[in-house]
């Protein structure tokens, strides 16, 4: 828990506009000069079911969700299930209120819509007792009634914003600006009236809280966006002009954003009948010479294993994205987890040759997606960007200048027609696309695309000779397999020299280390700062290169600490297992802190997990699991 911050949570039902309202609230705070970070929690239902979004705002950079929150706006669930189903699901219209009790900090403010949640229902859930025990400031307001005075009750969200602003003594200027920017006519006027009326009504209340909303300013223009936005913009800037896919949460956001923007750049998007077709269509587009991508989540990505293997065998570049969610099978489609790592690394047939990057935040989503395209098209290999539902939906601000990099339309290692004339050809005239030993001494055999003069070759999923004809000759098999796999060594050397994706945090010298991958990196870094402030000697390493693995970097870092705690969101310590497999040692030095209940870590949980691990005590929290180092 830290002071001088606002963590505002808005809760309601799916379909109540919780997400859009939180986005506007976060954007308004950013415009006022603060740094923001959001966290989404929503059910796998189209309408109804408890959903909430947290907006954390500080006057310094924010890289993680916080510990709990200090202001709750509970709107109730206006799309709750039929009361006959209460035996299974409880009274759903009340869940946005009572299911958020556990995380509201002592002394926090609880503003709820008494227009939907009546006194009798509220009494049933023990709000009065909980408020007294935790010194909460409970503020019932008829937000629905204020909205209905000016039209539709859906505007109770706007009423909630107005009441929040009054209670926290925040100016409504930025909220008014957003309403005028996004609405017009009668709808704009009605929302402005609702905002002002709710502000005035709440201003008359005596809410004696001690929440201080920080004040700040930005040195340069800021934008607010999600990991899905950043992946999409990175793909477009790196020249991607084709995407095919089939909707599946949480990958759908990337597919939607790409589909919206590609036509502006002369690109094409195609929604197809399933994920096999999606990956195969993108592979065909890439074979034809276009930078292409596809993607999915969990079970959808499983269907892509056959086209993925085809891309590896034909050395056709392609970028796939895999958005992890809690599994197995359908699992919890809207909850984050990091349990697809082994699936993404090893799915397909035989010995695989692929690149896998796991960005940890929005900045890395952009830069590592660009790296994925560069590597895929220079080295003729599939590249996969693996991320999770947490990064997919969370919003944060960053300087607009981060996206000022030059675009790159270079198709990679494709020969010109003039170069093809001088390249190796079989006596039949076919271009030798798959040379055992390329003339430049690399493991990347020259590539042509359909339509180029004298560039024709065969592309088959069978093992093949240099011209692409099917071959089961043992010597050819070994030569082709070795060349394909040796690309990974070349790529590792390229990344080590030009593009380090690993992120170091904390002091250079420390007794203990925390190793992390993917979306939990920012939370770990905040926990490391707290641990060092508390007198511990700790540093952290965030790893993004899953394949080829950065063996030297991680080995050197592990050698520098006495013990390392590996933090990840799965039940089987997959990243720790990958690290031990790749390095062949350090099993006696690495322990694991795991969480897999559908919620990401909070900084305080990692602090507790670390301190419990070095003290040899059991975890205080039951929602995490600790696995000791080998031999302990």
C-alpha positions as CSV (number, residue, x, y, z in Angstrom):
1,X,0.0,0.0,0.0
2,X,1.3,3.5,-0.9
3,X,0.1,6.9,0.0
4,X,-0.7,9.8,-2.3
5,X,-2.5,7.8,-4.8
6,X,-6.1,7.2,-5.9
7,X,-7.3,3.7,-6.7
8,X,-10.9,4.1,-7.9
9,X,-12.9,1.0,-8.6
10,X,-16.2,1.1,-10.6
11,X,-18.4,-2.0,-10.3
12,X,-21.6,-3.0,-12.0
13,X,-22.9,-5.6,-14.5
14,X,-21.6,-6.5,-17.9
15,X,-23.4,-4.2,-20.3
16,X,-23.7,-1.4,-17.8
17,X,-20.9,0.6,-19.5
18,X,-18.4,0.0,-16.8
19,X,-15.5,-0.4,-19.2
20,X,-16.2,2.7,-21.2
21,X,-16.8,4.8,-18.1
22,X,-13.5,3.7,-16.5
23,X,-11.7,4.5,-19.8
24,X,-13.1,8.0,-19.7
25,X,-12.2,8.4,-16.0
26,X,-8.7,7.3,-16.6
27,X,-8.3,9.6,-19.7
28,X,-9.6,12.6,-17.7
29,X,-7.1,12.0,-15.0
30,X,-4.3,11.6,-17.5
31,X,-5.3,14.9,-19.1
32,X,-5.1,16.5,-15.7
33,X,-1.5,15.6,-15.4
34,X,-1.5,12.2,-13.6
35,X,-0.2,8.8,-14.6
36,X,-2.8,6.1,-14.8
37,X,-3.0,2.3,-14.9
38,X,-6.2,0.3,-15.1
39,X,-7.1,-3.3,-14.2
40,X,-10.2,-5.1,-15.7
41,X,-12.2,-7.9,-14.1
42,X,-15.2,-9.2,-16.1
43,X,-17.2,-12.4,-16.5
44,X,-17.5,-14.5,-19.6
45,X,-21.0,-13.2,-20.3
46,X,-22.4,-10.7,-22.9
47,X,-24.7,-9.1,-20.4
48,X,-25.0,-9.3,-16.7
49,X,-22.5,-10.6,-14.1
50,X,-20.3,-8.7,-11.8
51,X,-17.6,-6.7,-13.6
52,X,-15.2,-4.0,-12.3
53,X,-12.4,-1.8,-13.4
54,X,-9.7,-0.2,-11.2
55,X,-8.1,3.1,-12.2
56,X,-4.8,3.8,-10.3
57,X,-3.6,7.3,-10.5
58,X,-0.3,8.8,-9.2
59,X,1.9,11.8,-9.9
60,X,4.8,9.4,-10.8
61,X,4.9,6.5,-13.3
62,X,2.6,3.6,-12.5
63,X,3.6,0.1,-13.6
64,X,1.2,-2.1,-11.7
65,X,-2.2,-2.4,-10.1
66,X,-2.1,-1.4,-6.5
67,X,-3.0,-3.2,-3.3
68,X,-6.7,-3.1,-3.0
69,X,-8.4,0.3,-3.7
70,X,-9.6,3.3,-1.7
71,X,-12.8,4.4,-3.6
72,X,-15.7,2.2,-4.8
73,X,-18.4,3.3,-7.1
74,X,-20.9,0.5,-7.0
75,X,-23.7,0.8,-9.6
76,X,-25.3,-2.6,-9.1
77,X,-26.0,-5.1,-11.9
78,X,-28.9,-4.0,-14.0
79,X,-28.7,-7.2,-16.1
80,X,-28.7,-9.7,-13.2
81,X,-30.0,-13.2,-13.7
82,X,-33.5,-14.3,-13.0
83,X,-34.1,-14.4,-9.2
84,X,-35.0,-18.1,-9.7
85,X,-31.3,-18.8,-10.3
86,X,-30.2,-17.2,-7.0
87,X,-29.7,-20.6,-5.4
88,X,-26.7,-21.0,-7.8
89,X,-25.5,-17.5,-8.4
90,X,-26.7,-15.4,-5.4
91,X,-28.4,-12.1,-5.7
92,X,-26.4,-10.7,-8.7
93,X,-27.6,-7.1,-8.6
94,X,-25.8,-6.8,-5.2
95,X,-22.5,-8.4,-6.2
96,X,-20.9,-5.2,-7.4
97,X,-21.3,-4.1,-3.8
98,X,-20.6,-7.0,-1.5
99,X,-18.0,-8.8,-3.7
100,X,-15.8,-5.8,-3.4
101,X,-15.7,-5.5,0.4
102,X,-12.5,-7.5,0.8
103,X,-10.3,-5.2,-1.2
104,X,-11.6,-1.8,0.0
105,X,-8.9,-0.2,2.2
106,X,-9.6,0.9,5.7
107,X,-11.0,4.4,5.7
108,X,-12.1,4.1,2.0
109,X,-15.2,5.6,0.4
110,X,-18.0,3.5,-0.8
111,X,-20.5,5.3,-3.1
112,X,-23.4,3.2,-4.2
113,X,-26.5,3.7,-6.3
114,X,-29.5,3.4,-4.0
115,X,-31.7,3.8,-7.0
116,X,-31.0,0.2,-7.8
117,X,-29.9,-1.2,-4.5
118,X,-32.6,-0.7,-1.9
119,X,-32.0,-0.4,1.9
120,X,-33.5,-3.9,2.7
121,X,-31.1,-5.6,0.2
122,X,-28.1,-3.6,1.5
123,X,-28.9,-4.5,5.1
124,X,-28.9,-8.2,4.1
125,X,-25.2,-8.1,3.0
126,X,-23.9,-6.6,6.3
127,X,-22.7,-3.3,4.8
128,X,-23.3,-1.4,8.1
129,X,-21.2,-3.8,10.1
130,X,-18.4,-4.0,7.5
131,X,-18.3,-0.2,7.3
132,X,-18.1,0.2,11.0
133,X,-15.3,-2.4,11.3
134,X,-13.2,-0.8,8.5
135,X,-14.1,2.9,9.1
136,X,-15.5,3.2,5.6
137,X,-17.4,6.3,4.5
138,X,-20.6,5.0,3.0
139,X,-22.4,7.3,0.6
140,X,-25.8,6.2,-0.8
141,X,-27.0,8.3,-3.7
142,X,-29.9,7.9,-6.1
143,X,-27.7,8.0,-9.2
144,X,-30.4,6.3,-11.3
145,X,-32.9,8.9,-10.3
146,X,-30.6,11.8,-11.3
147,X,-30.0,10.1,-14.7
148,X,-33.7,9.5,-15.3
149,X,-34.5,13.2,-14.7
150,X,-32.6,13.9,-17.9
151,X,-33.5,10.9,-20.0
152,X,-32.2,7.3,-19.8
153,X,-31.0,5.6,-16.6
154,X,-27.8,4.4,-18.4
155,X,-26.5,7.9,-17.6
156,X,-26.2,6.9,-14.0
157,X,-22.5,6.2,-14.9
158,X,-22.1,9.9,-15.7
159,X,-23.9,10.6,-12.4
160,X,-21.4,8.4,-10.6
161,X,-18.5,10.3,-12.2
162,X,-20.0,13.6,-11.1
163,X,-20.5,12.4,-7.5
164,X,-17.0,10.9,-7.4
165,X,-15.5,14.3,-8.6
166,X,-17.4,16.2,-5.9
167,X,-16.4,13.8,-3.0
168,X,-12.8,13.8,-4.1
169,X,-12.8,17.5,-4.9
170,X,-11.8,16.9,-8.5
171,X,-12.6,19.5,-11.2
172,X,-15.2,18.4,-13.8
173,X,-13.4,20.3,-16.6
174,X,-11.8,17.2,-18.1
175,X,-15.0,15.1,-17.8
176,X,-16.9,17.9,-19.6
177,X,-14.3,17.9,-22.3
178,X,-14.7,14.2,-22.9
179,X,-18.5,14.4,-23.0
180,X,-18.2,17.2,-25.6
181,X,-15.6,15.3,-27.6
182,X,-17.6,12.0,-27.7
183,X,-21.2,13.2,-27.8
184,X,-23.4,15.8,-29.6
185,X,-26.9,17.2,-29.5
186,X,-29.4,16.1,-26.9
187,X,-27.2,13.3,-25.6
188,X,-24.3,15.7,-24.9
189,X,-26.6,18.1,-23.2
190,X,-28.3,15.4,-21.1
191,X,-25.0,14.0,-19.9
192,X,-23.6,17.4,-19.0
193,X,-26.7,18.1,-17.0
194,X,-26.4,14.7,-15.2
195,X,-22.7,15.3,-14.4
196,X,-23.5,18.8,-12.9
197,X,-26.5,17.7,-11.0
198,X,-24.7,14.7,-9.4
199,X,-21.7,16.9,-8.6
200,X,-23.9,19.5,-6.8
201,X,-25.9,16.8,-4.9
202,X,-22.7,15.1,-3.7
203,X,-21.1,18.5,-2.8
204,X,-23.9,18.9,-0.2
205,X,-22.9,15.7,1.6
206,X,-20.4,15.6,4.5
207,X,-17.9,12.9,3.5
208,X,-15.0,13.3,5.8
209,X,-12.4,11.0,4.2
210,X,-8.6,11.4,4.0
211,X,-8.1,10.3,0.4
212,X,-5.8,12.8,-1.3
213,X,-5.9,12.9,-5.1
214,X,-2.3,13.8,-6.2
215,X,-1.6,16.6,-8.6
216,X,0.8,16.3,-11.5
217,X,1.9,17.4,-14.9
218,X,3.4,15.8,-18.1
219,X,6.5,17.1,-19.9
220,X,5.2,15.8,-23.2
221,X,2.0,14.6,-24.9
222,X,0.6,11.4,-23.5
223,X,-1.6,8.7,-25.0
224,X,-3.5,6.0,-23.2
225,X,-3.8,2.6,-24.7
226,X,-3.8,-1.2,-24.1
227,X,-1.4,-3.9,-25.0
228,X,-3.8,-4.9,-27.8
229,X,-3.4,-1.4,-29.3
230,X,0.4,-1.6,-28.9
231,X,0.7,-5.0,-30.6
232,X,-1.5,-3.8,-33.5
233,X,0.4,-0.5,-34.0
234,X,3.7,-2.4,-33.9
235,X,2.5,-4.8,-36.5
236,X,1.3,-2.0,-38.8
237,X,4.5,0.0,-38.4
238,X,6.5,-3.0,-39.3
239,X,4.7,-3.4,-42.6
240,X,2.0,-6.0,-41.8
241,X,-0.7,-5.7,-44.4
242,X,-2.7,-8.9,-43.9
243,X,-4.5,-10.4,-40.9
244,X,-6.9,-13.3,-40.7
245,X,-8.6,-14.7,-37.7
246,X,-11.6,-16.0,-35.8
247,X,-12.8,-14.2,-32.7
248,X,-11.8,-15.6,-29.3
249,X,-11.3,-13.8,-26.1
250,X,-8.9,-12.2,-25.3
251,X,-7.2,-12.2,-28.8
252,X,-10.2,-10.6,-30.4
253,X,-9.1,-7.1,-29.4
254,X,-5.9,-7.3,-31.6
255,X,-7.9,-8.7,-34.5
256,X,-10.6,-6.0,-34.2
257,X,-8.1,-3.1,-34.0
258,X,-6.1,-4.5,-36.9
259,X,-9.3,-4.9,-39.0
260,X,-10.2,-1.3,-38.3
261,X,-6.9,0.2,-39.3
262,X,-5.4,-2.0,-42.0
263,X,-7.7,-0.6,-44.8
264,X,-6.2,2.8,-44.1
265,X,-2.8,1.4,-45.2
266,X,-4.0,-0.6,-48.1
267,X,-4.2,-3.8,-46.0
268,X,-6.7,-6.6,-45.8
269,X,-8.4,-8.4,-42.9
270,X,-10.4,-11.6,-43.2
271,X,-12.6,-13.3,-40.6
272,X,-12.7,-17.0,-41.5
273,X,-14.6,-20.1,-40.3
274,X,-12.0,-21.4,-37.8
275,X,-8.5,-21.0,-36.5
276,X,-7.0,-23.6,-38.9
277,X,-8.2,-21.5,-41.8
278,X,-7.0,-18.3,-40.1
279,X,-3.4,-19.5,-39.7
280,X,-3.4,-21.2,-43.2
281,X,-4.7,-18.1,-44.9
282,X,-2.1,-15.8,-43.3
283,X,0.5,-18.3,-44.2
284,X,-0.6,-18.2,-47.8
285,X,-0.5,-14.4,-47.8
286,X,3.0,-14.5,-46.5
287,X,4.0,-17.1,-49.1
288,X,2.7,-14.6,-51.7
289,X,5.0,-11.9,-50.4
290,X,2.9,-9.9,-47.9
291,X,3.8,-9.4,-44.3
292,X,1.0,-11.3,-42.5
293,X,-0.2,-12.3,-39.1
294,X,-2.9,-14.3,-37.3
295,X,-3.5,-15.4,-33.8
296,X,-5.9,-16.8,-31.2
297,X,-6.2,-17.9,-27.6
298,X,-5.9,-21.2,-25.9
299,X,-7.9,-23.8,-27.7
300,X,-8.0,-21.7,-30.8
301,X,-4.3,-21.6,-31.0
302,X,-4.2,-25.4,-30.6
303,X,-5.9,-25.6,-33.9
304,X,-3.1,-23.6,-35.5
305,X,-0.5,-26.3,-34.7
306,X,-0.8,-27.8,-38.2
307,X,-0.3,-24.5,-40.2
308,X,2.5,-23.6,-37.7
309,X,4.3,-26.8,-38.5
310,X,3.9,-26.1,-42.2
311,X,5.4,-22.7,-41.7
312,X,8.4,-24.2,-40.0
313,X,8.9,-26.8,-42.7
314,X,8.4,-24.5,-45.7
315,X,10.4,-21.7,-43.9
316,X,7.6,-19.3,-44.6
317,X,7.7,-16.3,-42.3
318,X,4.6,-15.5,-40.3
319,X,3.8,-13.7,-37.0
320,X,1.2,-15.3,-34.7
321,X,-0.1,-13.8,-31.4
322,X,-1.4,-16.0,-28.6
323,X,-3.4,-14.3,-25.9
324,X,-3.4,-16.5,-22.8
325,X,-6.4,-17.1,-20.5
326,X,-7.2,-19.5,-17.7
327,X,-7.5,-23.1,-19.0
328,X,-7.6,-26.0,-19.7
329,X,-10.3,-26.2,-22.3
330,X,-12.6,-23.2,-22.2
331,X,-11.5,-22.6,-18.6
332,X,-12.1,-19.0,-17.5
333,X,-12.2,-17.2,-20.8
334,X,-12.0,-13.7,-19.3
335,X,-9.4,-14.2,-16.6
336,X,-5.6,-13.9,-16.9
337,X,-3.2,-16.8,-16.6
338,X,0.3,-17.6,-17.9
339,X,-0.2,-21.3,-18.4
340,X,0.1,-21.5,-22.2
341,X,3.9,-21.1,-22.3
342,X,4.8,-24.8,-22.9
343,X,1.9,-25.1,-25.3
344,X,3.2,-22.2,-27.5
345,X,6.8,-23.4,-27.3
346,X,6.2,-27.0,-28.3
347,X,2.9,-27.4,-30.2
348,X,3.1,-28.7,-33.8
349,X,5.0,-31.7,-35.1
350,X,8.5,-33.0,-34.6
351,X,11.5,-30.7,-33.7
352,X,10.2,-27.1,-33.9
353,X,12.1,-24.0,-35.0
354,X,10.2,-20.9,-33.9
355,X,10.7,-17.6,-32.0
356,X,8.6,-16.7,-29.0
357,X,8.6,-13.2,-27.3
358,X,6.6,-12.4,-24.2
359,X,6.2,-8.7,-23.7
360,X,5.7,-7.4,-20.2
361,X,4.0,-4.1,-20.8
362,X,2.6,-1.8,-23.4
363,X,5.9,-0.4,-24.4
364,X,7.3,-3.9,-25.0
365,X,4.1,-5.0,-26.8
366,X,4.9,-2.4,-29.5
367,X,8.7,-3.0,-29.7
368,X,8.6,-6.7,-29.4
369,X,5.9,-7.1,-32.0
370,X,8.1,-5.1,-34.4
371,X,11.0,-7.4,-33.4
372,X,8.9,-10.4,-34.1
373,X,8.2,-9.3,-37.7
374,X,11.8,-8.3,-38.3
375,X,13.1,-11.7,-37.1
376,X,10.4,-13.7,-38.9
377,X,11.0,-12.1,-42.3
378,X,14.8,-11.9,-42.1
379,X,15.2,-15.5,-40.9
380,X,12.2,-17.1,-42.6
381,X,10.7,-18.5,-39.4
382,X,7.5,-18.3,-37.5
383,X,7.5,-15.8,-34.6
384,X,5.0,-15.8,-31.8
385,X,4.0,-13.0,-29.5
386,X,2.6,-14.5,-26.3
387,X,0.7,-12.3,-23.8
388,X,-2.3,-12.6,-21.5
389,X,-5.7,-11.1,-20.7
390,X,-4.1,-8.7,-18.2
391,X,-2.0,-6.9,-20.8
392,X,-4.7,-7.3,-23.4
393,X,-7.2,-5.1,-21.5
394,X,-5.3,-2.9,-19.0
395,X,-4.7,0.7,-20.0
396,X,-1.8,3.0,-19.1
397,X,-0.4,6.2,-20.4
398,X,2.9,6.7,-22.1
399,X,4.5,9.4,-24.2
400,X,3.2,9.6,-27.7
401,X,6.8,9.9,-28.9
402,X,7.3,6.2,-28.1
403,X,5.5,5.5,-31.4
404,X,7.6,8.0,-33.5
405,X,9.9,5.2,-34.8
406,X,10.3,4.8,-38.6
407,X,8.0,2.3,-40.3
408,X,9.6,-0.7,-42.0
409,X,8.1,-2.2,-45.1
410,X,11.2,-4.3,-45.9
411,X,10.0,-7.8,-46.9
412,X,13.1,-9.3,-45.4
413,X,15.3,-11.9,-47.1
414,X,13.5,-11.8,-50.5
415,X,15.6,-11.7,-53.6
416,X,15.0,-9.3,-56.5
417,X,14.4,-10.7,-59.9
418,X,17.9,-9.6,-60.9
419,X,19.3,-11.5,-57.9
420,X,17.3,-14.6,-58.8
421,X,19.0,-14.8,-62.2
422,X,22.4,-15.2,-60.4
423,X,21.1,-17.6,-57.7
424,X,21.4,-21.3,-57.7
425,X,18.9,-23.2,-59.9
426,X,18.4,-26.9,-60.6
427,X,19.0,-28.2,-64.1
428,X,15.2,-28.4,-64.6
429,X,15.1,-24.6,-64.1
430,X,13.6,-24.6,-60.6
431,X,15.0,-22.1,-58.1
432,X,16.8,-23.8,-55.3
433,X,14.9,-22.3,-52.4
434,X,16.2,-24.6,-49.7
435,X,20.0,-24.8,-50.2
436,X,21.9,-26.9,-47.7
437,X,24.6,-24.3,-47.5
438,X,23.5,-20.8,-48.6
439,X,26.2,-18.9,-50.5
440,X,26.4,-16.1,-48.0
441,X,27.4,-18.6,-45.3
442,X,24.3,-18.1,-43.2
443,X,21.5,-20.6,-42.5
444,X,18.9,-18.5,-44.4
445,X,18.4,-19.8,-47.9
446,X,17.4,-17.1,-50.4
447,X,13.7,-16.7,-50.9
448,X,11.6,-15.8,-53.9
449,X,7.9,-15.0,-54.1
450,X,5.3,-16.2,-56.6
451,X,5.4,-14.1,-59.8
452,X,9.1,-13.5,-59.9
453,X,10.8,-14.6,-63.1
454,X,12.8,-17.8,-62.6
455,X,11.9,-18.0,-59.0
456,X,9.5,-20.9,-59.1
457,X,10.0,-23.7,-56.5
458,X,7.9,-26.3,-54.7
459,X,6.7,-25.6,-51.1
460,X,5.6,-28.8,-49.3
461,X,5.0,-30.0,-45.7
462,X,7.1,-33.0,-46.5
463,X,10.9,-33.0,-46.1
464,X,12.4,-31.8,-49.3
465,X,15.5,-31.3,-51.3
466,X,16.9,-27.8,-52.3
467,X,14.3,-27.4,-55.1
468,X,11.4,-28.4,-52.8
469,X,10.8,-31.9,-54.2
470,X,9.9,-34.5,-51.5
471,X,13.0,-36.3,-50.3
472,X,13.6,-38.9,-47.7
473,X,17.3,-39.1,-48.2
474,X,19.0,-39.4,-44.8
475,X,21.8,-36.9,-45.6
476,X,19.4,-34.4,-47.0
477,X,17.2,-34.7,-44.0
478,X,20.1,-34.0,-41.6
479,X,21.3,-31.1,-43.6
480,X,17.9,-29.4,-43.9
481,X,17.0,-30.0,-40.2
482,X,20.4,-28.7,-39.0
483,X,20.1,-25.6,-41.1
484,X,16.6,-24.8,-39.9
485,X,17.5,-25.3,-36.2
486,X,20.8,-23.5,-36.5
487,X,18.8,-20.3,-37.4
488,X,17.9,-20.2,-33.7
489,X,21.6,-19.7,-32.8
490,X,21.9,-17.0,-35.4
491,X,18.8,-15.3,-34.0
492,X,20.1,-15.4,-30.5
493,X,23.3,-13.8,-31.5
494,X,21.4,-11.1,-33.4
495,X,19.2,-10.3,-30.4
496,X,22.2,-10.3,-28.0
497,X,24.0,-7.8,-30.3
498,X,21.1,-5.6,-31.4
499,X,18.0,-5.9,-29.3
500,X,18.0,-6.9,-25.7
501,X,14.5,-7.7,-24.6
502,X,15.4,-8.5,-21.0
503,X,14.7,-5.8,-18.3
504,X,16.8,-5.3,-15.2
505,X,15.5,-3.7,-12.0
506,X,17.0,-2.8,-8.6
507,X,20.6,-2.6,-7.4
508,X,23.4,-4.1,-9.5
509,X,24.5,-6.1,-6.5
510,X,22.0,-7.9,-4.3
511,X,21.7,-11.1,-2.2
512,X,18.4,-12.2,-3.6
513,X,16.7,-12.0,-7.0
514,X,13.2,-12.3,-8.3
515,X,12.8,-13.7,-11.8
516,X,9.7,-12.9,-13.8
517,X,8.3,-13.1,-17.3
518,X,5.4,-11.4,-19.1
519,X,2.7,-9.3,-17.5
520,X,3.7,-9.6,-13.9
521,X,7.0,-7.7,-14.4
522,X,5.7,-4.3,-13.4
523,X,4.2,-5.7,-10.2
524,X,7.4,-7.5,-9.3
525,X,9.4,-4.3,-9.9
526,X,7.2,-2.4,-7.5
527,X,7.5,-5.2,-4.9
528,X,11.3,-5.1,-5.3
529,X,11.4,-1.4,-4.6
530,X,9.3,-1.9,-1.4
531,X,11.5,-4.8,-0.3
532,X,14.7,-2.7,-0.7
533,X,13.0,0.1,1.2
534,X,12.3,-2.4,4.0
535,X,15.9,-3.3,4.3
536,X,16.2,-6.4,2.0
537,X,18.8,-6.8,-0.7
538,X,16.8,-7.7,-3.8
539,X,17.0,-7.2,-7.6
540,X,14.8,-8.4,-10.4
541,X,15.1,-9.7,-14.0
542,X,12.2,-9.6,-16.4
543,X,12.7,-12.1,-19.3
544,X,10.9,-11.7,-22.6
545,X,12.8,-14.0,-24.9
546,X,11.2,-17.4,-24.4
547,X,12.8,-18.9,-27.6
548,X,15.6,-18.7,-28.3
549,X,16.3,-18.4,-24.6
550,X,18.8,-15.8,-23.4
551,X,21.0,-18.3,-21.7
552,X,24.0,-16.1,-21.0
553,X,22.0,-13.2,-19.6
554,X,20.0,-15.3,-17.3
555,X,22.9,-17.5,-16.2
556,X,25.0,-14.4,-15.4
557,X,22.1,-12.9,-13.4
558,X,21.4,-16.1,-11.5
559,X,25.1,-16.5,-10.6
560,X,25.0,-13.0,-9.0
561,X,22.4,-13.9,-6.4
562,X,22.3,-16.4,-3.6
563,X,18.6,-17.4,-4.2
564,X,16.0,-16.5,-6.8
565,X,12.2,-16.5,-6.5
566,X,10.4,-17.1,-9.8
567,X,7.0,-15.4,-10.0
568,X,4.4,-16.5,-12.5
569,X,0.6,-17.0,-13.0
570,X,0.2,-20.7,-13.4
571,X,0.1,-23.8,-11.2
572,X,3.0,-25.8,-12.7
573,X,5.9,-23.3,-12.7
574,X,6.3,-23.4,-16.4
575,X,8.8,-20.6,-16.8
576,X,11.0,-21.9,-14.0
577,X,10.9,-25.3,-15.7
578,X,11.9,-23.7,-19.0
579,X,14.8,-21.9,-17.3
580,X,16.1,-25.1,-15.7
581,X,15.8,-27.0,-19.0
582,X,17.6,-24.4,-21.0
583,X,20.4,-23.7,-18.4
584,X,20.8,-27.3,-17.1
585,X,21.3,-26.1,-13.6
586,X,20.2,-23.6,-10.8
587,X,17.3,-25.9,-9.8
588,X,18.7,-25.7,-6.2
589,X,18.7,-21.9,-6.3
590,X,15.2,-21.2,-7.8
591,X,11.9,-21.4,-5.8
592,X,8.5,-20.4,-7.2
593,X,5.7,-18.1,-6.2
594,X,2.5,-19.1,-8.1
595,X,-1.0,-17.7,-8.4
596,X,-3.7,-19.1,-10.6
597,X,-7.1,-18.0,-9.2
598,X,-7.9,-15.8,-12.1
599,X,-6.5,-12.6,-10.6
600,X,-3.1,-11.1,-11.2
601,X,-0.6,-10.5,-8.4
602,X,-0.7,-7.4,-6.2
603,X,2.7,-5.9,-5.1
604,X,2.0,-6.7,-1.4
605,X,1.4,-10.4,-2.3
606,X,4.9,-10.6,-3.9
607,X,6.4,-8.9,-0.9
608,X,4.7,-11.4,1.4
609,X,5.7,-14.3,-0.8
610,X,9.3,-13.2,-0.8
611,X,9.6,-12.6,2.9
612,X,7.8,-15.9,3.7
613,X,10.2,-17.8,1.4
614,X,13.4,-16.4,2.9
615,X,12.0,-16.8,6.5
616,X,10.9,-20.4,5.8
617,X,7.4,-19.6,6.8
618,X,4.1,-20.6,5.3
619,X,2.3,-18.0,3.0
620,X,-0.2,-15.8,4.8
621,X,-2.4,-15.7,1.7
622,X,-4.2,-18.8,0.6
623,X,-4.6,-17.6,-3.0
624,X,-0.9,-18.3,-3.8
625,X,1.3,-21.4,-3.8
626,X,5.0,-21.6,-2.9
627,X,7.3,-24.3,-4.4
628,X,10.7,-24.7,-2.8
629,X,13.9,-25.1,-4.7
630,X,15.1,-28.6,-5.7
631,X,16.5,-30.4,-2.6
632,X,14.7,-28.2,0.0
